Amino acid sequence: MSSAADGRTPAPGPDDAAPARPGAPGNPQAPGTPDAPAAPARLLVCDDHAVVRAGLLALLGSAPGIEVCGEAGSGEEAVALAAKLRPDVVLMDLQLGPGMDGVEATRRIAAAAAGGPPHVLVLTTYDTDADVTRAVEAGATGYLLKAERPEELFAAIHAAAQGRTALSPPVASRVMARMRAPRPGLTPRERDILGQLAQGLGNRDIARALFISEATVKTHLGRIYDKLGVETRAGAVAVAKEQRLLP
């Protein structure tokens, strides 16, 4: 009967299997192998409403492959944290109360990133053409509505982390419709009224300045809103500035 004592090495038994080598089939989680889990997308959440922000954090905490690395309650805070934390994606609301809005915060984050992360994914309730245009021109990678399902939000975050465009279906439809049928340009009279609007004048003052009736001013304003894809006076002025329609 042989043993280790007689100088001979015993034959390996069924329980003496060699340990799995890194990268071998028996060790699928070894670093550097195709089966190793990918690094999670690091996310910074920016929303000025604390309750909404808490809800997003709770939702995203259960999302696979997403790691929330910070939260901001203002545009200024988002810009500072994006520079400090260097997340893959900044989830950005557009309306942030007093101070810097989401569009300006997006512009600054995108400018500082110089083509690399973080990418900005807008998450908002506003889907007017003016809001979409301003956000995209500021450098947003994607534009998502808060009415979307959680799964759509998770997928959009992963897409944005890879630098791919992510748009809510309603937003994508509006963008395509706008590209296929561009709105007509403003008439000289509409430009005159828009210029007065930019100075903060009300309908009565605009009518007096241009020697027309208030009813005519209202009619022109309705046409201006339609052409610019906005619903408010402030929106019309903002788009006019973006598109350099003002003198």
Order of alpha helices (4+ residues) and beta strands (2+ residues): beta-alpha-beta-alpha-beta-alpha-beta-alpha-beta-alpha-beta-alpha-alpha-alpha-alpha-alpha
